[in-house]
């Protein structure tokens, strides 16, 4: 048996929510791949005058998803597309194919990666790690218009 992990917790802070602010971000994708929306989300948090609270993101689609991923090396996103293709290949014997051979795999990929995110907001800023960015993952092969609902719940800065 190894030594137990060393853990530390910061001081606990409490905030009384003063606002719920909501906006919808609309973006066009170029087909399968990742579109970074970190700047748009950061602008929303600044525009609502966020202080302390939580940002909730929800994509209003079943064949695209949201993810927090590395934003430094684009090879990561290339490898993620490759991995998702392996997990849900277009040439599998899918029953649902009304919208094309890439539709059912897109639904599976969205189910695996998720349609919602929660990001803490501390001192008016997203509490993302150094190399983290927020992305829309487009799982269809052709371009689509996507909508992401952004909602901040918390105090004003």
Phi, psi and omega in degrees: 000135179275177178289147177294148180295145177278127179235152177217143176240137177290172174297145179276131175245148179238143179224135174269121180301132178248342186211151166234114182242136185226141173210159178246127176264125177250132180218154176256131177264165179256012186113191186309131180146194186242137176240118181284131180240014183304315181298317180296318180292319178298318178297318178301312180300318178292316182298327180274358179068038183297144174246271178244137178165209183224139175255128177247135178236139180218126178265133188268048183213159179251002179235020173216164183212179178241146178206154168257124183216171177300136179245015181263312185250112181297342177299331178299314181293323176299314180294326178294319176300315179300315180297317180294324176298323178292321181289326182221077184288146180294334184267013175288160182282066180288145176278314181281113178218019183302322183261014177113166185290344180266356186287307181297317175301325179296320177297318179296315181297320178294323178294322181289322186264336173098151182252000181225151176224156174228125179233124176297147174243121183234125180059033178080007182235148174297135182271050177280154175286171185307317185252020183261141173225161179258131186229146162270127176260112177273124183255356177267154184281335180257162181299148177218155170266127183239150178238132177239121176275127179248131179221125176255132175235121180164203182266164175268149184282000000 
